[in-house]
Amino acid sequence: EMIWAALDCPSGWVATPALGEQFPAGARIVTGQIAARFDAPVRAGRRYTTLGWLVGTEGRKLFTGTALYDESGTPVAVGSAIWIVILPKA
């Protein structure tokens, strides 16, 4: 579950600026779907770096990607997510 969180959270962080640019104040996002591919074991006690990026938007959907890299810069896990924008009550 920690690896899933490491892939989920950075994708939300990169989705947030698009939220403020395209939707009214008070809009929020929730994870609609997340998928991941694990290319190597992730070991406790080792250092990793995460990277997230915005892929695009479609209506109230925000599409993002993430990756988890080991200390040598090799990706050990890659994820994609769809975030759903929840609009504030009028």
matplotlib code that plots the C-alpha trace (Angstrom):
import matplotlib.pyplot as plt

x = [0.0, 2.9, 4.1, 0.6, 0.5, 3.9, 2.4, -1.0, 0.0, 2.4, -0.2, -2.7, -0.1, 0.4, -3.4, -4.0, -2.7, -5.0, -7.8, -7.3, -6.8, -9.9, -12.5, -14.3, -12.9, -13.8, -13.5, -11.8, -10.4, -10.7, -8.9, -11.2, -8.8, -5.2, -3.1, 0.6, 3.3, 6.1, 9.4, 11.6, 11.2, 10.8, 12.8, 12.2, 15.1, 16.3, 15.9, 13.5, 12.3, 8.8, 7.9, 4.4, 3.2, -0.1, -1.0, -4.2, -7.8, -11.2, -14.2, -14.0, -11.3, -7.6, -5.2, -1.8, 1.3, 3.8, 7.0, 9.1, 12.9, 15.6, 18.9, 20.5, 17.6, 16.0, 12.2, 11.0, 7.3, 5.2, 1.6, -1.3, -4.4, -7.6, -8.7, -12.4, -13.2, -15.9, -17.5, -18.6, -22.3, -23.8]
y = [0.0, 2.4, 1.9, 2.6, 5.8, 6.8, 6.5, 8.1, 11.2, 12.8, 12.4, 14.3, 17.1, 17.6, 17.5, 20.3, 23.2, 22.1, 22.1, 25.8, 26.8, 25.1, 24.8, 27.2, 27.9, 25.2, 22.3, 19.2, 16.0, 12.3, 9.4, 7.7, 5.0, 4.0, 1.4, 0.5, -1.7, -2.9, -3.5, -4.4, -5.1, -2.1, -2.7, -1.1, 1.1, 2.1, 5.6, 6.3, 9.3, 9.9, 11.9, 12.9, 14.6, 15.7, 13.8, 15.7, 16.6, 15.7, 17.3, 16.7, 14.0, 14.7, 12.1, 11.8, 9.6, 8.8, 6.8, 5.6, 5.6, 3.8, 5.6, 4.8, 6.5, 3.3, 3.3, 0.5, 1.3, 3.3, 4.4, 6.2, 7.7, 9.3, 12.0, 13.2, 16.8, 17.3, 20.7, 22.9, 23.2, 26.3]
z = [0.0, 0.5, -3.0, -4.3, -2.2, -3.6, -7.1, -6.2, -4.3, -6.8, -9.6, -7.4, -6.8, -10.6, -11.2, -8.7, -10.9, -13.7, -11.3, -10.4, -14.0, -15.5, -12.7, -10.3, -6.8, -4.4, -6.9, -5.5, -7.0, -6.1, -7.5, -10.0, -11.2, -10.7, -12.4, -12.0, -13.5, -11.2, -13.0, -10.0, -6.3, -4.0, -0.8, 2.6, 3.8, 0.3, -1.2, -4.0, -5.9, -7.4, -10.4, -11.5, -14.7, -16.2, -19.3, -20.2, -19.4, -20.8, -19.2, -15.5, -15.9, -15.3, -16.6, -14.9, -14.9, -12.1, -11.7, -8.8, -9.4, -7.5, -6.5, -9.9, -11.7, -12.9, -12.9, -10.6, -10.9, -13.3, -12.8, -14.4, -12.8, -13.7, -11.3, -11.2, -10.5, -7.9, -8.5, -5.6, -4.9, -6.5]

ax = plt.figure().add_subplot(projection="3d")
ax.plot(x, y, z, "-o")
ax.set_aspect("equal")
plt.show()
